[in-house]
Amino acid sequence: MNAYDKSEMTHSDQTRERLLTSGLNLLAVKGYRGAVTREIAAGAGVTEMTLYRHFRSKDELFAAAIDVNGKRMLSLIPEPSGDITADLVLLSANLAKQIHAVLMQLIQIVPELRQHDELKEQVNKAKHEFRTKLITLLSYYTNGNAPSTSDTMRFYMFIGPILLHLLDSDDSEFVFDCEQHVKLFLEGISVA
């Protein structure tokens, strides 16, 4: 568990977490229509009735999964410590580890969720909150200037290399040099 220790979770919380995980796993494999509640429940080791005690519908389950995972991603962004290099190295390492763990699932799930208006709004909201929090961290170190187009570009310049590296590597060669990434990000790349 990323956000909290499983030993502190109640049985109900653990069941809910298993249902969310099962739902996302099935969504990645079978798509939205193929991810039926009966199979989601079975994948979590519970009955369909138990699923409905936690979620009124498949949409509510997926909305909760987006919310939980969005909050996990937000929690990866540190509060400013006063040391931008340390903050960004920590963030790079956390992001690389988290995204590496769920990359293929994200690639399959996000386009599927975005085909459904209510879920699309939640995916977009989670992305916006993450982008805003990271831009706020970067803005802290640029004298708190108001976010601008260049802040959005800085966001993509920071995130892009992590995503591209993860897409380009396989599990056996996964190594991302967070310190080098942050150094290049902060210095910028100058062309002679």
Backbone bond lengths (Angstrom), bond angles and torsions (degrees), N, CA, C in turn:
res aa  C-N    CA-C-N  psi(-1)  N-CA   C-N-CA  omega(-1)  CA-C   N-CA-C  phi
1 M - - - 1.444 - - 1.511 109.23 -
2 N 1.283 118.35 133.32 1.454 121.05 -179.99 1.510 112.27 -82.28
3 A 1.320 117.46 -47.08 1.454 121.51 -170.05 1.526 112.70 -78.43
4 Y 1.300 117.37 -32.22 1.454 119.04 -177.76 1.511 109.09 -158.42
5 D 1.302 116.29 162.95 1.450 123.31 -176.82 1.532 110.45 -73.01
6 K 1.335 116.51 133.42 1.466 120.35 -179.04 1.520 112.36 -60.67
7 S 1.343 117.17 -29.35 1.462 119.49 -178.88 1.528 111.48 -65.33
8 E 1.327 117.65 -22.04 1.458 121.02 179.57 1.527 112.36 -89.20
9 M 1.322 117.24 -4.90 1.459 121.09 -179.03 1.521 109.89 -82.00
10 T 1.316 115.83 143.36 1.456 120.19 173.31 1.526 108.39 -75.89
11 H 1.317 115.60 166.96 1.471 120.45 177.15 1.529 110.08 -58.32
12 S 1.329 115.90 -40.74 1.462 121.06 179.20 1.536 110.92 -63.46
13 D 1.343 116.69 -41.91 1.470 120.56 177.64 1.532 111.05 -63.07
14 Q 1.331 115.82 -41.05 1.467 120.03 179.61 1.526 110.56 -64.91
15 T 1.328 116.26 -41.11 1.471 120.34 177.82 1.524 109.95 -62.65
16 R 1.309 116.17 -45.51 1.468 121.18 179.45 1.536 109.92 -59.71
17 E 1.319 117.31 -45.31 1.470 122.19 179.33 1.537 110.72 -61.42
18 R 1.326 117.22 -42.89 1.465 120.36 178.21 1.525 111.11 -64.04
19 L 1.340 116.98 -38.10 1.465 120.54 178.24 1.534 110.83 -65.27
20 L 1.316 116.81 -42.76 1.465 120.46 178.93 1.529 110.51 -62.59
21 T 1.319 116.00 -45.34 1.465 120.63 179.71 1.517 110.81 -63.69
22 S 1.311 116.87 -45.93 1.466 121.30 179.10 1.526 110.72 -61.12
23 G 1.335 116.41 -43.00 1.465 120.17 179.55 1.515 111.97 -60.57
24 L 1.328 116.85 -45.96 1.468 119.84 -179.69 1.528 111.28 -67.95
25 N 1.326 116.95 -38.01 1.468 119.62 178.11 1.520 110.59 -63.10
26 L 1.311 116.79 -44.97 1.460 120.87 -179.75 1.525 111.06 -68.24
27 L 1.324 116.81 -38.07 1.459 121.14 177.15 1.530 110.35 -59.72
28 A 1.335 116.44 -41.55 1.466 120.85 179.98 1.524 111.56 -64.84
29 V 1.322 116.92 -35.46 1.461 121.27 -176.28 1.530 112.43 -86.26
30 K 1.339 117.21 -43.42 1.461 120.56 -171.00 1.516 114.47 -111.03
31 G 1.319 118.25 -6.14 1.446 120.09 -177.20 1.516 111.34 80.17
32 Y 1.318 115.53 175.47 1.460 121.34 -174.83 1.531 111.87 -61.58
33 R 1.316 116.95 -50.25 1.470 120.30 -177.63 1.523 111.84 -66.72
34 G 1.318 116.41 -35.66 1.464 120.40 -178.29 1.519 113.94 -77.87
35 A 1.312 117.10 -17.78 1.469 121.25 179.49 1.517 109.05 -83.48
36 V 1.320 115.76 82.06 1.461 120.48 -176.92 1.523 110.21 -88.20
37 T 1.326 115.85 151.45 1.469 120.73 -173.93 1.524 112.63 -60.26
38 R 1.312 118.34 -35.11 1.460 121.50 179.99 1.532 110.36 -60.01
39 E 1.341 116.45 -44.37 1.459 120.57 -179.51 1.535 111.98 -75.00
40 I 1.324 116.91 -32.97 1.466 119.95 175.46 1.527 108.92 -61.32
41 A 1.330 116.36 -46.92 1.464 121.06 179.49 1.527 110.79 -61.41
42 A 1.332 116.87 -46.39 1.462 120.81 -179.78 1.533 110.61 -60.34
43 G 1.328 116.91 -40.91 1.464 121.00 178.89 1.522 112.44 -63.99
44 A 1.331 116.93 -25.41 1.461 121.89 178.18 1.532 111.83 -92.18
45 G 1.331 115.92 -3.80 1.458 119.91 179.37 1.517 113.94 76.70
46 V 1.340 116.14 28.16 1.467 120.79 179.60 1.531 108.74 -133.01
47 T 1.309 115.46 173.91 1.462 120.15 177.10 1.525 110.08 -84.58
48 E 1.311 114.69 163.62 1.461 119.73 176.90 1.535 110.42 -63.44
49 M 1.323 117.10 -33.53 1.467 121.38 177.45 1.534 110.16 -61.64
50 T 1.323 117.10 -39.03 1.467 120.75 178.03 1.523 110.08 -64.92
51 L 1.318 116.77 -40.35 1.471 119.82 176.46 1.523 109.34 -56.49
52 Y 1.336 116.43 -46.18 1.475 120.14 -177.35 1.528 113.15 -71.24
53 R 1.321 117.63 -16.56 1.470 119.68 172.89 1.530 110.38 -72.94
54 H 1.323 115.47 -26.94 1.474 120.70 -178.53 1.528 112.28 -95.34
55 F 1.322 116.72 -34.32 1.476 121.65 -175.29 1.523 108.97 -138.43
56 R 1.332 115.89 135.34 1.470 120.34 -179.55 1.522 112.38 -72.27
57 S 1.346 116.01 -23.69 1.459 119.04 -176.62 1.524 109.59 -158.02
58 K 1.304 114.30 170.04 1.459 120.70 175.60 1.531 109.77 -62.66
59 D 1.324 117.13 -39.92 1.470 120.40 177.60 1.522 111.58 -59.94
60 E 1.328 116.51 -42.11 1.473 119.68 179.45 1.532 110.05 -64.76
61 L 1.326 117.36 -38.70 1.457 120.90 177.56 1.530 110.17 -61.97
62 F 1.331 117.31 -47.69 1.458 120.43 -179.49 1.528 111.57 -66.43
63 A 1.324 117.18 -36.29 1.463 120.69 176.82 1.531 109.98 -62.98
64 A 1.326 116.69 -41.24 1.466 120.56 177.85 1.528 110.49 -65.84
65 A 1.316 117.06 -38.51 1.472 120.55 179.19 1.532 110.57 -64.07
66 I 1.327 116.54 -40.88 1.468 120.62 177.39 1.525 109.13 -62.70
67 D 1.321 116.80 -44.82 1.462 121.61 -178.74 1.530 111.12 -62.20
68 V 1.324 117.02 -49.09 1.474 121.29 -178.76 1.524 110.70 -61.49
69 N 1.319 116.33 -46.87 1.468 119.06 -178.42 1.520 111.98 -70.39
70 G 1.329 117.42 -33.60 1.462 120.59 174.73 1.516 111.24 -62.10
71 K 1.334 116.56 -42.95 1.467 120.80 178.23 1.524 111.17 -65.60
72 R 1.324 117.29 -36.95 1.471 120.32 176.86 1.523 110.38 -62.15
73 M 1.327 116.29 -43.10 1.465 119.65 179.39 1.528 110.53 -65.24
74 L 1.334 117.33 -41.68 1.470 120.44 178.00 1.526 111.36 -61.00
75 S 1.329 116.53 -36.83 1.461 120.09 -177.89 1.531 112.26 -68.19
76 L 1.320 117.53 -14.91 1.468 120.89 178.56 1.526 112.18 -75.10
77 I 1.321 116.24 -21.75 1.467 120.26 -177.91 1.524 108.34 -83.71
78 P 1.337 116.94 116.91 1.466 118.91 -176.80 1.523 111.98 -74.74
79 E 1.315 115.15 157.88 1.458 120.47 169.34 1.524 106.67 -72.64
80 P 1.324 118.23 147.07 1.464 119.57 -179.73 1.523 111.48 -58.29
81 S 1.336 115.31 129.87 1.460 120.90 179.70 1.521 111.31 -99.34
82 G 1.335 116.19 -11.26 1.456 120.54 -173.37 1.519 111.58 101.26
83 D 1.340 116.70 -9.70 1.467 122.09 179.61 1.529 107.45 -120.85
84 I 1.329 116.06 96.36 1.468 120.22 -175.13 1.526 111.92 -60.63
85 T 1.319 117.13 -37.93 1.467 119.46 -179.08 1.529 110.09 -63.18
86 A 1.315 116.82 -48.43 1.469 120.18 179.95 1.527 111.00 -62.26
87 D 1.335 116.56 -42.26 1.463 119.89 179.81 1.522 111.61 -62.28
88 L 1.327 117.03 -43.74 1.466 120.36 -177.15 1.528 112.43 -75.14
89 V 1.331 117.90 -32.56 1.471 119.89 175.09 1.528 108.98 -65.26
90 L 1.332 116.76 -44.74 1.463 120.88 177.25 1.525 110.58 -59.80
91 L 1.320 116.64 -46.93 1.456 120.88 179.12 1.525 111.33 -61.58
92 S 1.331 117.37 -44.75 1.476 120.99 179.23 1.518 110.86 -58.73
93 A 1.323 116.06 -46.37 1.468 119.99 -178.96 1.530 110.79 -63.74
94 N 1.323 116.47 -45.32 1.468 120.14 179.64 1.525 111.61 -62.91
95 L 1.333 116.22 -44.70 1.465 119.96 -179.88 1.523 111.45 -64.69
96 A 1.319 116.31 -45.95 1.462 119.69 -178.98 1.524 110.54 -59.58
97 K 1.317 116.69 -43.19 1.470 120.53 -179.54 1.529 110.65 -66.20
98 Q 1.324 117.31 -47.67 1.462 121.38 -177.72 1.522 111.57 -65.47
99 I 1.313 116.51 -47.14 1.467 119.91 -177.80 1.525 109.99 -67.82
100 H 1.332 117.72 -39.03 1.466 121.01 177.64 1.523 110.54 -57.59
101 A 1.325 116.49 -39.65 1.464 121.05 -177.93 1.523 112.74 -66.73
102 V 1.331 117.83 -28.34 1.471 120.07 -173.50 1.533 113.42 -126.85
103 L 1.321 118.09 13.58 1.462 120.93 -171.97 1.525 113.46 -56.51
104 M 1.315 117.79 -53.44 1.466 119.35 -176.00 1.527 110.62 -65.07
105 Q 1.317 116.53 -35.53 1.458 119.57 177.21 1.527 110.33 -64.62
106 L 1.331 117.12 -42.67 1.468 120.87 178.19 1.521 111.29 -60.74
107 I 1.318 116.49 -43.82 1.468 121.49 -178.74 1.529 110.31 -60.06
108 Q 1.325 116.94 -36.27 1.456 120.69 -178.65 1.525 112.53 -84.45
109 I 1.319 117.39 -35.78 1.460 121.21 -171.82 1.519 113.93 -82.45
110 V 1.329 118.28 -44.95 1.470 120.20 -172.86 1.524 111.73 -57.65
111 P 1.334 120.09 -47.94 1.477 117.92 178.18 1.529 112.37 -61.72
112 E 1.317 116.97 -34.67 1.464 121.14 179.36 1.531 110.66 -65.89
113 L 1.330 117.16 -45.56 1.462 120.84 -179.37 1.531 111.57 -66.18
114 R 1.324 116.40 -34.53 1.461 120.31 -176.52 1.527 112.54 -70.94
115 Q 1.319 117.98 -8.51 1.461 120.76 176.98 1.527 112.08 -81.51
116 H 1.322 116.57 -7.36 1.462 121.70 -178.17 1.519 107.71 -116.96
117 D 1.336 116.32 117.13 1.460 121.85 -169.13 1.526 115.14 -50.57
118 E 1.327 117.72 -49.33 1.462 119.60 -178.05 1.531 110.78 -63.03
119 L 1.316 116.61 -42.87 1.465 120.61 -179.05 1.528 110.85 -72.88
120 K 1.325 116.43 -34.38 1.465 121.00 177.33 1.524 110.08 -59.30
121 E 1.334 115.98 -43.30 1.468 120.18 178.50 1.517 111.01 -60.69
122 Q 1.331 117.16 -40.48 1.466 120.26 179.89 1.517 111.67 -68.52
123 V 1.325 117.52 -40.42 1.466 120.71 177.12 1.524 109.04 -61.35
124 N 1.328 116.42 -46.47 1.464 120.30 179.70 1.524 111.57 -63.70
125 K 1.326 117.77 -37.52 1.460 121.61 178.21 1.531 110.32 -64.29
126 A 1.331 116.58 -45.07 1.472 120.52 179.70 1.528 110.55 -62.65
127 K 1.332 116.49 -42.63 1.478 119.62 178.05 1.524 110.40 -63.35
128 H 1.330 116.65 -42.95 1.465 120.84 -179.49 1.529 111.07 -62.94
129 E 1.342 117.52 -43.50 1.460 121.05 179.79 1.529 110.74 -62.77
130 F 1.328 116.58 -41.17 1.467 120.16 179.50 1.532 110.14 -65.15
131 R 1.319 116.09 -48.75 1.468 120.62 179.96 1.530 110.53 -59.37
132 T 1.330 116.80 -44.24 1.466 121.28 -179.18 1.527 111.08 -63.18
133 K 1.332 117.42 -42.80 1.469 119.61 -178.83 1.529 110.75 -67.06
134 L 1.323 117.23 -39.01 1.469 119.14 178.54 1.526 110.32 -68.78
135 I 1.325 117.63 -41.46 1.469 121.01 177.41 1.529 110.04 -62.47
136 T 1.316 116.86 -37.47 1.466 120.53 177.29 1.523 110.61 -63.23
137 L 1.327 116.99 -41.47 1.467 120.38 176.47 1.524 110.26 -61.22
138 L 1.327 117.06 -47.14 1.466 120.41 179.40 1.523 111.10 -63.97
139 S 1.333 117.18 -39.22 1.467 121.53 -179.85 1.528 111.59 -65.22
140 Y 1.309 116.97 -32.02 1.464 121.15 177.56 1.531 110.05 -55.17
141 Y 1.324 114.89 -38.28 1.462 120.02 -177.28 1.529 112.82 -88.69
142 T 1.319 116.95 -2.61 1.471 119.70 175.40 1.521 109.28 -113.53
143 N 1.323 115.17 42.07 1.465 123.34 176.81 1.518 113.26 62.13
144 G 1.324 117.03 26.95 1.460 120.71 174.64 1.507 115.09 65.55
145 N 1.331 117.59 22.04 1.459 119.57 177.53 1.528 109.61 -59.41
146 A 1.309 116.07 147.92 1.463 120.91 -179.11 1.525 110.01 -59.29
147 P 1.343 117.07 142.53 1.461 119.83 177.26 1.521 111.17 -55.48
148 S 1.313 114.88 141.85 1.455 120.65 -178.41 1.528 108.92 -139.30
149 T 1.320 115.02 -178.89 1.460 119.95 176.46 1.519 110.46 -57.23
150 S 1.319 117.33 -38.37 1.458 119.83 -179.53 1.526 110.92 -65.92
151 D 1.338 118.22 -30.39 1.459 120.08 175.85 1.524 110.61 -65.00
152 T 1.324 116.87 -40.48 1.461 120.24 177.64 1.521 109.98 -63.73
153 M 1.317 117.05 -40.20 1.471 120.37 177.13 1.524 110.39 -64.23
154 R 1.331 117.65 -41.00 1.469 120.87 177.36 1.532 110.14 -60.61
155 F 1.319 116.39 -39.48 1.462 120.81 177.67 1.531 109.40 -56.95
156 Y 1.331 116.22 -51.65 1.467 119.79 -178.85 1.524 112.07 -67.09
157 M 1.310 116.87 -33.01 1.464 120.06 177.17 1.525 110.81 -66.85
158 F 1.319 117.07 -32.01 1.462 120.22 178.90 1.525 110.95 -78.12
159 I 1.316 117.30 -47.24 1.462 122.61 -174.91 1.535 112.21 -75.51
160 G 1.329 116.13 -38.79 1.463 121.00 -173.67 1.515 115.39 -51.23
161 P 1.330 118.87 -52.82 1.476 119.02 -178.86 1.530 113.43 -60.49
162 I 1.324 117.04 -34.04 1.473 119.65 178.45 1.524 108.88 -64.74
163 L 1.327 116.76 -48.95 1.468 120.30 -179.48 1.523 111.82 -63.15
164 L 1.327 116.66 -45.38 1.469 120.13 -179.15 1.520 111.40 -62.57
165 H 1.315 116.80 -40.95 1.465 119.65 178.39 1.525 110.35 -62.93
166 L 1.317 116.42 -43.97 1.465 120.11 -179.43 1.526 111.41 -63.84
167 L 1.329 116.33 -39.37 1.469 119.66 178.76 1.523 111.70 -68.16
168 D 1.319 116.14 -29.79 1.459 121.16 -175.10 1.528 113.58 -87.23
169 S 1.323 117.83 -16.06 1.464 119.69 -176.36 1.519 110.27 -105.34
170 D 1.333 114.42 159.23 1.457 117.89 171.62 1.525 107.55 -106.70
171 D 1.322 116.17 172.16 1.470 120.29 -174.44 1.519 112.96 -56.10
172 S 1.330 118.02 -35.73 1.458 119.83 -175.14 1.521 112.72 -71.95
173 E 1.320 118.02 -22.71 1.456 119.30 -178.03 1.526 113.44 -114.10
174 F 1.326 116.98 19.94 1.456 119.10 -176.15 1.523 111.07 -71.51
175 V 1.312 115.35 106.11 1.456 122.87 172.58 1.515 105.24 -145.71
176 F 1.307 116.55 123.28 1.453 120.26 177.37 1.513 107.34 -121.26
177 D 1.316 116.03 122.55 1.462 121.60 -178.07 1.522 108.66 -83.19
178 C 1.316 115.36 90.99 1.468 121.52 -175.96 1.526 111.49 -63.84
179 E 1.325 117.22 -40.17 1.463 119.74 -179.00 1.523 111.33 -64.50
180 Q 1.334 117.07 -42.33 1.468 120.51 178.17 1.525 110.50 -65.80
181 H 1.325 116.42 -40.65 1.459 120.96 178.89 1.532 110.55 -59.67
182 V 1.311 116.77 -47.58 1.465 120.95 -178.89 1.521 110.50 -66.09
183 K 1.322 116.95 -40.50 1.475 120.25 178.58 1.521 110.05 -59.45
184 L 1.333 117.23 -48.30 1.462 120.58 -179.84 1.532 111.05 -66.14
185 F 1.318 117.05 -38.00 1.443 120.64 178.56 1.533 110.89 -62.66
186 L 1.309 116.38 -46.07 1.463 120.17 -177.33 1.522 112.54 -71.80
187 E 1.316 116.94 -37.08 1.461 120.11 -179.58 1.514 112.37 -80.92
188 G 1.300 115.83 -27.71 1.465 119.50 -172.08 1.524 107.70 76.86
189 I 1.289 115.71 163.98 1.468 119.20 179.95 1.520 107.35 -106.82
190 S 1.299 115.46 119.66 1.461 118.41 178.97 1.519 109.36 -98.56
191 V 1.313 115.22 137.67 1.463 121.18 179.81 1.520 107.27 -102.93
192 A 1.323 115.13 126.70 1.481 119.40 -178.11 1.504 111.01 -68.78
